[in-house]
Structures are given as structure tokens and as C-alpha cells.
Amino acid sequence: MAFPRVHTWVNGKCACVLCQWRAFFPGTPPLAGTRAKRIRAFIYCRDNATCAICGEHVGFETMTIDHIIPRAHSGNDRLSNLRLACREC
């Protein structure tokens, strides 16, 4: 997986995936770890740290992954069926 190195500044802090990764997982190499962590980082970057439901900025530590078509309705776990959401939504 390739991740763009684009710094996105929000409230004076960088919200890009690599900077969020360093803040949330101190001492670990960027994008190291489980497949689930890498997928979360990819979706965070792909969706530009924006909740797909309300449009608000989402921090990496407060993000959730939402299925567009729920698994209960025959949805799958493909990246095309996953979107970024904030906890409130």
C-alpha cells in the first residue's frame, strides 16, 4: 500500500496519516503493525481525515470505520465498502 505524504494542517497541527501515526503509536515505525492498523491508516488518508457522514474533521485516535453496505445486509470488508466516520455518527 502506498500512502501519500501530504501534510494537512488543522488547528495548527498536522493531520496527515504519518504524523497521526507517530502521535498515536509512539516508538513504532510508520504504518507498522497489524493489517487492521494499516487498513485504518489507509482509509484515514484516503478519506482526508473527514467523516463521510457529517463532513467534520476526524482525529486518528477518534476515528471509526463504517461499512457503506452493512455486513448484515450482505456487505463485505473490501476497501470500497469502508468509509471513515466519527464516533458521534
C-alpha positions in Angstrom: 0.0 0.0 0.0 1.3 3.4 -0.9 0.4 6.4 1.3 0.8 10.0 0.1 3.0 12.2 2.2 0.7 15.2 2.2 0.6 17.3 5.4 -2.9 18.6 6.2 -2.9 21.3 8.8 -5.9 21.5 11.1 -5.8 23.9 14.1 -2.1 24.3 13.8 -1.4 20.5 13.9 -0.6 18.2 11.0 -3.4 15.7 10.4 -1.7 13.5 7.8 -1.6 9.8 8.3 2.2 9.6 9.1 2.1 12.4 11.7 -1.1 10.9 13.3 0.6 7.5 13.3 3.6 8.9 15.2 1.4 10.6 17.7 -0.9 7.6 18.3 1.8 4.8 18.2 4.9 6.4 19.6 8.1 4.4 19.1 6.8 2.3 16.2 7.8 2.7 12.6 5.1 4.5 10.5 2.5 2.1 9.2 4.0 -0.9 11.0 1.8 -3.3 12.9 -1.2 -5.4 12.1 -3.0 -5.4 8.8 -6.0 -3.8 10.6 -3.9 -0.8 11.7 -2.6 -0.4 8.1 -6.1 -0.5 6.7 -7.3 2.1 9.2 -4.4 4.3 8.3 -5.1 3.9 4.6 -8.8 4.7 5.0 -7.9 7.7 7.1 -5.6 9.1 4.4 -7.9 8.2 1.5 -10.9 10.0 3.1 -8.7 13.0 4.0 -9.5 12.7 7.7 -13.1 13.7 7.1 -16.2 11.9 8.4 -18.1 10.6 5.4 -21.4 11.1 7.2 -21.2 14.6 8.7 -18.2 16.1 6.9 -16.3 17.1 10.1 -12.5 16.5 10.6 -11.8 13.3 12.5 -8.6 12.7 14.5 -6.9 9.3 14.0 -7.5 8.3 17.6 -11.2 9.1 17.5 -12.0 7.6 14.1 -14.2 4.6 13.4 -14.6 2.6 10.2 -18.1 2.3 8.9 -19.5 -0.1 6.3 -21.3 1.6 3.5 -23.4 -1.5 3.0 -23.7 -3.2 6.4 -22.4 -6.7 6.8 -25.9 -7.7 8.0 -27.2 -6.7 4.5 -24.6 -8.7 2.6 -21.9 -6.0 2.7 -18.3 -7.0 2.6 -15.0 -5.8 4.1 -13.5 -4.5 0.8 -11.9 -1.1 0.9 -14.6 0.2 -1.5 -17.2 -0.7 1.1 -15.4 1.0 4.1 -15.6 4.7 5.0 -14.3 6.9 7.7 -16.7 8.1 10.4 -16.5 10.0 13.7 -17.7 8.4 16.9 -20.7 10.6 17.1 -22.0 9.4 13.7 
